[in-house]
Each structure stands twice: as structure tokens, then as C-alpha cells.
């Protein structure tokens, strides 16, 4: 699993140290990662072989030639770059990907279970606030649903 959030420096050669606990056999990222522009946000999406398998299965489940399959193939397969670690555990991000995601000096790496994202600090700060608000609303909704279920049970199912 990719867990936690890390603030890291991107050096002048666009090298980025990937956290040691992200570089594991369990998540399929022991030898390197694949990376592409995120479909859902203004950042880079990355992961190991396990995530690649999830995307491949998702794509293959769609009808060949469909617009959705073509778009996912384009975004995930066509835009991805496989990157290996150097002796220090760093990857070198392609210039085009850095430009697309607005990555310069300080970046934020966010672990999201089976994947991780690489953000510019500014974009991450804004996204974090959005995600907190959504999570807060989601928790309130879950609480309301649980309360309604408890009340229904207490009332004998009526």
C-alpha cells in the first residue's frame, strides 16, 4: 500500500526521491514505477505493477473500439512512462510531465492505497482543502444514514 504524505525536493535534473516504504515488492514498485498525467486531477499518477494490472483489467473490460476504452488506453497506456530507481531510490521525471503538472522545486507525494500522486505544493494545498470538505460531508452523510438505520431498528422496522 502507498500510505502517507511526503514533501520532497525536485532537484535541477528533475530527480525525485521516492519514499522507501513505497518501493516494495508488495505494491509492485520494488524495481520502479509507471507514471502518467492523472485523469482526475492536476497532478501525476504513479504506481507499481499492481496498479498497472488494475488499469489494464479495467480497460480490457470495456468493448474494443468504444470511446471510453480508447480514452483510457490513450491516457493510461499511451501517456505513461516507466521509470526505474537510481542507486539512491530516485526517479527522474520527464520534463514534459513536470511541465504538465506544474512541478518545480517542492512537490508533495500523496499515498492513496494502490497508487500515489505527485503534486506541486500549491495545487496540493488547494486539493487538500477540497478533499477535506468532501470527506467531512461524506462522514456527516454516513452518520445520518447510520442514525436513520438505528432509529428504524429501534422502532421495530416501521
GUMAR-406154 format. One record per residue (C-alpha): x, y, z. Coordinates in pm, 1 decimal, padded with zeros to 6 digits, always signed. Example, Ala and Ser with C-alpha at 12.3 -4.5 7.8 and 13.67 -1.06 7.14 Angstrom:
BEGIN
<px=+01230.0, py=-00450.0, pz=+00780.0> $
<px=+01367.0, py=-00106.0, pz=+00714.0> $
***
This chain:
BEGIN
<px=+00000.0, py=+00000.0, pz=+00000.0> $
<px=+00103.4, py=+00355.5, pz=-00063.3> $
<px=+00027.7, py=+00548.2, pz=+00256.0> $
<px=+00107.9, py=+00893.2, pz=+00397.5> $
<px=+00202.8, py=+01228.2, pz=+00252.3> $
<px=+00559.7, py=+01342.3, pz=+00193.6> $
<px=+00703.7, py=+01677.1, pz=+00094.7> $
<px=+01012.7, py=+01631.2, pz=-00123.8> $
<px=+01252.1, py=+01839.4, pz=-00329.2> $
<px=+01272.0, py=+01800.7, pz=-00703.6> $
<px=+01632.8, py=+01874.8, pz=-00797.2> $
<px=+01757.0, py=+02060.3, pz=-01105.4> $
<px=+01773.3, py=+01734.6, pz=-01302.6> $
<px=+01407.3, py=+01658.6, pz=-01209.4> $
<px=+01513.1, py=+01373.8, pz=-00980.5> $
<px=+01271.9, py=+01282.8, pz=-00703.6> $
<px=+01336.8, py=+01054.0, pz=-00407.5> $
<px=+01050.0, py=+00808.5, pz=-00375.1> $
<px=+00982.5, py=+00714.9, pz=-00010.8> $
<px=+01143.9, py=+00385.3, pz=+00085.9> $
<px=+00815.6, py=+00234.3, pz=+00202.6> $
<px=+00669.4, py=+00299.3, pz=-00145.3> $
<px=+00943.7, py=+00092.0, pz=-00310.8> $
<px=+00819.8, py=-00254.7, pz=-00216.5> $
<px=+00753.0, py=-00586.8, pz=-00382.1> $
<px=+00406.6, py=-00596.6, pz=-00221.8> $
<px=+00281.8, py=-00297.8, pz=-00419.7> $
<px=+00471.8, py=-00397.2, pz=-00733.1> $
<px=+00704.8, py=-00098.5, pz=-00717.9> $
<px=+01027.8, py=-00260.2, pz=-00599.9> $
<px=+01207.7, py=-00200.2, pz=-00930.3> $
<px=+01038.7, py=+00119.5, pz=-01042.3> $
<px=+00707.3, py=+00284.4, pz=-01111.1> $
<px=+00490.3, py=+00381.3, pz=-01401.2> $
<px=+00365.9, py=+00736.9, pz=-01412.1> $
<px=+00124.7, py=+00939.7, pz=-01623.9> $
<px=-00083.5, py=+01259.6, pz=-01602.5> $
<px=-00369.8, py=+01195.8, pz=-01361.9> $
<px=-00714.9, py=+01153.1, pz=-01512.1> $
<px=-00887.0, py=+01300.3, pz=-01206.7> $
<px=-00664.5, py=+01590.7, pz=-01100.4> $
<px=-00385.7, py=+01832.0, pz=-01195.8> $
<px=-00101.9, py=+01608.0, pz=-01081.2> $
<px=+00087.9, py=+01296.1, pz=-01182.1> $
<px=-00044.3, py=+00948.9, pz=-01103.8> $
<px=+00200.5, py=+00670.7, pz=-01023.5> $
<px=+00212.3, py=+00314.0, pz=-00903.7> $
<px=+00364.4, py=-00026.7, pz=-00941.2> $
<px=+00276.1, py=-00338.7, pz=-01132.5> $
<px=-00035.0, py=-00396.9, pz=-00921.0> $
<px=-00188.5, py=-00064.6, pz=-01022.4> $
<px=-00093.5, py=-00121.3, pz=-01383.9> $
<px=-00280.6, py=-00455.4, pz=-01369.3> $
<px=-00590.1, py=-00281.0, pz=-01227.7> $
<px=-00591.9, py=-00029.6, pz=-01512.5> $
<px=-00526.1, py=-00298.1, pz=-01775.1> $
<px=-00816.5, py=-00507.8, pz=-01643.0> $
<px=-01045.2, py=-00204.5, pz=-01635.1> $
<px=-00953.9, py=-00112.8, pz=-01993.7> $
<px=-00991.7, py=-00470.7, pz=-02120.5> $
<px=-01338.7, py=-00493.6, pz=-01962.6> $
<px=-01463.7, py=-00221.2, pz=-02198.0> $
<px=-01572.5, py=-00303.9, pz=-02553.6> $
<px=-01289.0, py=-00278.6, pz=-02804.7> $
<px=-01325.1, py=+00040.1, pz=-03006.1> $
<px=-01552.6, py=+00216.3, pz=-02756.0> $
<px=-01482.6, py=+00582.7, pz=-02688.6> $
<px=-01428.9, py=+00513.7, pz=-02316.8> $
<px=-01178.9, py=+00234.0, pz=-02380.3> $
<px=-00994.6, py=+00440.9, pz=-02636.3> $
<px=-00973.4, py=+00736.5, pz=-02397.0> $
<px=-00840.3, py=+00520.3, pz=-02113.9> $
<px=-00591.1, py=+00347.3, pz=-02343.9> $
<px=-00474.0, py=+00687.7, pz=-02460.5> $
<px=-00442.4, py=+00834.0, pz=-02110.5> $
<px=-00307.5, py=+00536.6, pz=-01919.5> $
<px=-00115.9, py=+00330.9, pz=-02173.6> $
<px=-00017.8, py=+00596.9, pz=-02423.5> $
<px=+00079.6, py=+00869.2, pz=-02176.9> $
<px=+00260.4, py=+00651.8, pz=-01923.7> $
<px=+00632.1, py=+00635.8, pz=-01868.0> $
<px=+00803.5, py=+00354.7, pz=-01681.0> $
<px=+01076.0, py=+00483.8, pz=-01453.8> $
<px=+01343.1, py=+00287.3, pz=-01268.7> $
<px=+01509.6, py=+00398.6, pz=-00946.5> $
<px=+01870.9, py=+00506.1, pz=-00937.5> $
<px=+02102.8, py=+00374.2, pz=-00662.6> $
<px=+01959.9, py=+00634.7, pz=-00423.0> $
<px=+01594.0, py=+00544.7, pz=-00479.7> $
<px=+01523.8, py=+00840.9, pz=-00706.8> $
<px=+01332.5, py=+00858.4, pz=-01033.0> $
<px=+01396.6, py=+01120.6, pz=-01299.7> $
<px=+01069.9, py=+01276.8, pz=-01409.7> $
<px=+01039.2, py=+01364.4, pz=-01779.3> $
<px=+01037.9, py=+01737.9, pz=-01845.7> $
<px=+00702.4, py=+01723.0, pz=-02027.1> $
<px=+00530.3, py=+01556.6, pz=-01729.2> $
<px=+00677.6, py=+01811.6, pz=-01488.3> $
<px=+00554.5, py=+02095.6, pz=-01706.9> $
<px=+00206.5, py=+01945.1, pz=-01740.9> $
<px=+00166.5, py=+01901.9, pz=-01363.6> $
<px=+00338.4, py=+02231.0, pz=-01276.5> $
<px=+00614.5, py=+02058.6, pz=-01078.2> $
<px=+00913.6, py=+02273.9, pz=-00994.2> $
<px=+01103.6, py=+02273.0, pz=-00663.5> $
<px=+00894.9, py=+02136.1, pz=-00379.9> $
<px=+00648.7, py=+01857.9, pz=-00455.1> $
<px=+00406.4, py=+01660.2, pz=-00242.8> $
<px=+00375.5, py=+01282.3, pz=-00276.7> $
<px=+00039.2, py=+01151.6, pz=-00156.5> $
<px=-00013.3, py=+00780.0, pz=-00095.3> $
<px=-00362.0, py=+00665.9, pz=-00198.2> $
<px=-00363.8, py=+00293.7, pz=-00118.9> $
<px=-00289.5, py=+00125.7, pz=-00455.7> $
<px=-00139.4, py=+00437.4, pz=-00616.1> $
<px=+00025.0, py=+00765.6, pz=-00533.1> $
<px=+00008.9, py=+01113.3, pz=-00676.6> $
<px=+00278.9, py=+01376.6, pz=-00720.1> $
<px=+00158.3, py=+01735.2, pz=-00678.8> $
<px=+00300.7, py=+02084.5, pz=-00688.2> $
<px=+00278.5, py=+02218.7, pz=-00333.5> $
<px=+00034.7, py=+02493.7, pz=-00435.5> $
<px=-00205.6, py=+02263.6, pz=-00618.8> $
<px=-00186.4, py=+02006.6, pz=-00338.3> $
<px=-00277.9, py=+02269.7, pz=-00077.4> $
<px=-00593.1, py=+02362.4, pz=-00270.9> $
<px=-00681.9, py=+01997.5, pz=-00341.9> $
<px=-00630.4, py=+01904.3, pz=+00024.2> $
<px=-00884.6, py=+02167.6, pz=+00132.0> $
<px=-01135.1, py=+02039.9, pz=-00127.8> $
<px=-01085.5, py=+01678.7, pz=-00021.6> $
<px=-01124.6, py=+01763.8, pz=+00349.3> $
<px=-01456.6, py=+01937.3, pz=+00279.6> $
<px=-01580.0, py=+01640.1, pz=+00074.7> $
<px=-01465.8, py=+01392.1, pz=+00342.3> $
<px=-01638.4, py=+01593.9, pz=+00613.3> $
<px=-01963.1, py=+01598.7, pz=+00414.1> $
<px=-01928.0, py=+01225.8, pz=+00344.2> $
<px=-01879.8, py=+01145.9, pz=+00711.8> $
<px=-02186.8, py=+01351.5, pz=+00800.0> $
<px=-02388.1, py=+01163.0, pz=+00538.1> $
<px=-02267.8, py=+00825.5, pz=+00670.2> $
<px=-02356.6, py=+00934.1, pz=+01023.8> $
<px=-02705.0, py=+01037.6, pz=+00915.8> $
<px=-02760.5, py=+00705.1, pz=+00736.6> $
<px=-02644.7, py=+00509.7, pz=+01042.8> $
<px=-02871.6, py=+00712.4, pz=+01269.7> $
<px=-03168.5, py=+00655.2, pz=+01038.3> $
<px=-03096.7, py=+00279.8, pz=+01033.2> $
<px=-03072.6, py=+00268.8, pz=+01414.4> $
<px=-03396.6, py=+00460.3, pz=+01451.0> $
<px=-03569.0, py=+00222.4, pz=+01209.1> $
<px=-03443.4, py=-00077.4, pz=+01407.8> $
<px=-03545.6, py=+00080.0, pz=+01740.4> $
<px=-03890.7, py=+00149.4, pz=+01601.4> $
<px=-03942.0, py=-00214.9, pz=+01509.5> $
<px=-03872.4, py=-00174.6, pz=+01137.9> $
<px=-04163.7, py=+00055.9, pz=+01065.2> $
***
